[in-house]
Amino acid sequence: MTRIPGVTPEQAEGFVREVFEKQLAQFGEVLENHKLYARRPSIFKAVRGMWGALDKSGLIDAPLQTLINIRVASINECPF
């Protein structure tokens, strides 16, 4: 849980809401880091752009990306 309250799915608008809805469908909840990024839509779009570019590049396949996310979350003592 973050110390700074994030944007709730009910508060989200536009692109942020679309991403939140996809995460709800995929994970059953909105990822905590995305709630925080959503406080600043320009940062949210930049972060989503980075992940989109990584997906399209094919440099890091999905299973490895998941392992990286889990490892980074572990290092930061965050639940994934």
C-alpha positions in Angstrom: 0.0 0.0 0.0 1.3 3.4 -0.9 1.6 6.3 1.5 0.1 8.6 -1.0 -3.5 7.8 -2.0 -3.9 6.9 -5.6 -6.7 7.5 -8.1 -9.6 5.0 -7.6 -11.2 3.4 -10.6 -14.3 5.5 -10.0 -12.3 8.7 -10.2 -10.4 7.7 -13.4 -11.3 9.3 -16.7 -10.4 8.7 -20.3 -7.2 6.7 -21.1 -6.6 6.0 -17.4 -10.1 4.5 -17.0 -9.5 2.3 -20.0 -6.3 1.0 -18.6 -7.9 0.5 -15.2 -10.8 -1.5 -16.8 -8.3 -3.8 -18.6 -6.4 -4.4 -15.4 -9.6 -5.2 -13.5 -10.5 -7.7 -16.2 -7.0 -9.2 -16.3 -6.0 -9.1 -12.6 -9.2 -8.6 -10.7 -7.9 -5.3 -9.4 -6.0 -2.2 -10.5 -2.3 -2.3 -9.9 -1.2 -0.1 -7.0 1.5 1.7 -8.9 -0.9 2.6 -11.7 -3.2 4.2 -9.2 -0.3 6.4 -8.1 0.8 7.2 -11.6 -2.8 8.2 -12.5 -2.5 11.2 -10.1 -0.5 12.8 -13.0 -2.0 11.7 -16.4 1.1 12.8 -18.3 3.3 10.5 -16.2 0.7 7.7 -16.5 0.8 8.0 -20.3 4.6 8.0 -20.3 4.8 4.9 -18.2 2.2 3.0 -20.2 4.0 4.1 -23.3 7.2 2.6 -22.1 5.5 -0.7 -21.3 3.7 -0.6 -24.7 7.0 0.0 -26.5 8.7 -2.9 -24.6 5.8 -5.2 -25.6 6.0 -4.2 -29.2 9.8 -4.5 -29.4 9.8 -8.2 -28.6 13.0 -7.7 -26.7 11.5 -9.0 -23.4 9.0 -11.8 -23.8 5.9 -11.9 -21.5 7.1 -14.6 -19.1 10.5 -12.8 -18.5 8.6 -9.5 -18.1 6.5 -11.1 -15.3 9.6 -12.5 -13.6 11.3 -9.0 -13.7 8.2 -7.4 -12.3 8.0 -9.9 -9.4 11.7 -9.5 -8.7 11.5 -5.6 -8.7 8.4 -5.8 -6.4 10.3 -8.1 -4.1 13.3 -5.8 -3.9 11.0 -2.9 -3.1 9.1 -5.1 -0.6 5.9 -4.6 -2.5 3.3 -7.3 -3.0 2.9 -8.2 -6.7 
